[in-house]
Amino acid sequence: MPKTKARTSDFGSRLTELRKAAGYTQVQLAAELGTTQRMIAYYESRAEKAPAALLPKMAAALAVSADELLGIKPLRKGRKPDTQLHRRLQRIEQLDPKAKRQITQLLDTFIEREELKQRVSAQEASP
């Protein structure tokens, strides 16, 4: 049993690291898991063991296996962080085609505006 405790005693710091790498705040992760920010803070700072009931949902939200979250297996190399933007894009992919087209047009408008600003700034900065 001591081996298991040694492996899970770092659970809080591992959870914090994975949460930040995934681009979640404590509040956002809590909302994703259906719990409170206070519980996430507790898991990160004081919990010696992972919460069994939330472990599968935590692992899925952080895009790791339960074994990786528990520290039983090392994190996969070359794993790309799951950012807030990436999660939003995944949600957009699930929308109907008309909604996706509208969102794409809106994004294109913002991107073109920012590129134009950058070109103007570059021209003003050059002699």
C-alpha positions as semicolon CSV with decimal commas, in nm:
position;residue;x (nm);y (nm);z (nm)
1;M;0,000;0,000;0,000
2;P;0,273;0,259;0,068
3;K;0,367;0,253;-0,302
4;T;0,016;0,357;-0,401
5;K;0,018;0,636;-0,145
6;A;0,354;0,759;-0,273
7;R;0,220;0,764;-0,626
8;T;-0,097;0,953;-0,539
9;S;0,053;1,192;-0,282
10;D;0,154;1,418;-0,569
11;F;-0,199;1,412;-0,706
12;G;-0,270;1,775;-0,618
13;S;0,037;1,917;-0,788
14;R;-0,019;1,694;-1,092
15;L;-0,382;1,808;-1,112
16;T;-0,273;2,172;-1,092
17;E;-0,013;2,123;-1,365
18;L;-0,254;1,943;-1,597
19;R;-0,533;2,194;-1,533
20;K;-0,307;2,485;-1,624
21;A;-0,169;2,304;-1,928
22;A;-0,526;2,248;-2,046
23;G;-0,601;2,618;-2,008
24;Y;-0,858;2,581;-1,733
25;T;-0,899;2,803;-1,430
26;Q;-1,021;2,630;-1,115
27;V;-1,365;2,779;-1,175
28;Q;-1,378;2,652;-1,534
29;L;-1,265;2,302;-1,441
30;A;-1,517;2,293;-1,158
31;A;-1,796;2,389;-1,399
32;E;-1,680;2,122;-1,645
33;L;-1,688;1,859;-1,369
34;G;-2,010;1,978;-1,204
35;T;-1,843;2,067;-0,876
36;T;-1,723;2,385;-0,707
37;Q;-1,403;2,588;-0,731
38;R;-1,354;2,523;-0,361
39;M;-1,343;2,147;-0,422
40;I;-1,090;2,187;-0,704
41;A;-0,874;2,401;-0,475
42;Y;-0,902;2,131;-0,208
43;Y;-0,802;1,855;-0,452
44;E;-0,504;2,061;-0,565
45;S;-0,378;2,161;-0,223
46;R;-0,488;1,913;0,043
47;A;-0,624;1,592;-0,104
48;E;-0,392;1,295;-0,071
49;K;-0,603;1,081;-0,299
50;A;-0,794;1,145;-0,616
51;P;-1,173;1,165;-0,583
52;A;-1,288;0,829;-0,722
53;A;-1,625;0,960;-0,837
54;L;-1,470;1,246;-1,037
55;L;-1,157;1,071;-1,162
56;P;-1,296;0,963;-1,504
57;K;-1,447;1,307;-1,568
58;M;-1,124;1,481;-1,459
59;A;-0,915;1,264;-1,687
60;A;-1,148;1,326;-1,982
61;A;-1,160;1,703;-1,923
62;L;-0,780;1,720;-1,901
63;A;-0,734;1,487;-2,201
64;V;-0,523;1,234;-2,011
65;S;-0,579;0,879;-1,892
66;A;-0,673;0,812;-1,531
67;D;-0,336;0,639;-1,489
68;E;-0,157;0,951;-1,612
69;L;-0,364;1,171;-1,381
70;L;-0,280;0,947;-1,086
71;G;0,088;0,935;-1,175
72;I;0,085;0,559;-1,232
73;K;0,194;0,609;-1,592
74;P;0,404;0,898;-1,723
75;L;0,237;1,161;-1,937
76;R;0,250;1,088;-2,307
77;K;0,524;1,271;-2,492
78;G;0,426;1,515;-2,766
79;R;0,084;1,568;-2,615
80;K;-0,059;1,898;-2,729
81;P;-0,230;2,105;-2,462
82;D;-0,605;2,131;-2,490
83;T;-0,657;2,506;-2,482
84;Q;-0,974;2,705;-2,428
85;L;-0,972;2,804;-2,793
86;H;-0,935;2,442;-2,901
87;R;-1,230;2,338;-2,682
88;R;-1,442;2,615;-2,829
89;L;-1,352;2,513;-3,182
90;Q;-1,454;2,156;-3,102
91;R;-1,791;2,283;-2,981
92;I;-1,833;2,488;-3,299
93;E;-1,765;2,175;-3,506
94;Q;-2,072;2,016;-3,349
95;L;-2,306;2,294;-3,460
96;D;-2,526;2,283;-3,768
97;P;-2,368;2,398;-4,097
98;K;-2,547;2,735;-4,105
99;A;-2,427;2,827;-3,755
100;K;-2,072;2,714;-3,838
101;R;-2,073;2,928;-4,153
102;Q;-2,190;3,234;-3,956
103;I;-1,923;3,185;-3,691
104;T;-1,657;3,135;-3,958
105;Q;-1,758;3,459;-4,129
106;L;-1,745;3,643;-3,799
107;L;-1,400;3,502;-3,722
108;D;-1,276;3,590;-4,071
109;T;-1,391;3,949;-4,019
110;F;-1,201;3,982;-3,691
111;I;-0,888;3,820;-3,836
112;E;-0,890;4,050;-4,140
113;R;-0,936;4,354;-3,915
114;E;-0,640;4,255;-3,695
115;E;-0,420;4,185;-3,998
116;L;-0,509;4,525;-4,140
117;K;-0,418;4,691;-3,808
118;Q;-0,083;4,512;-3,810
119;R;-0,008;4,624;-4,168
120;V;-0,096;4,984;-4,085
121;S;0,120;4,975;-3,771
122;A;0,411;4,830;-3,969
123;Q;0,379;5,101;-4,234
124;E;0,367;5,375;-3,974
125;A;0,675;5,234;-3,801
126;S;0,884;5,211;-4,120
127;P;1,063;5,526;-4,242
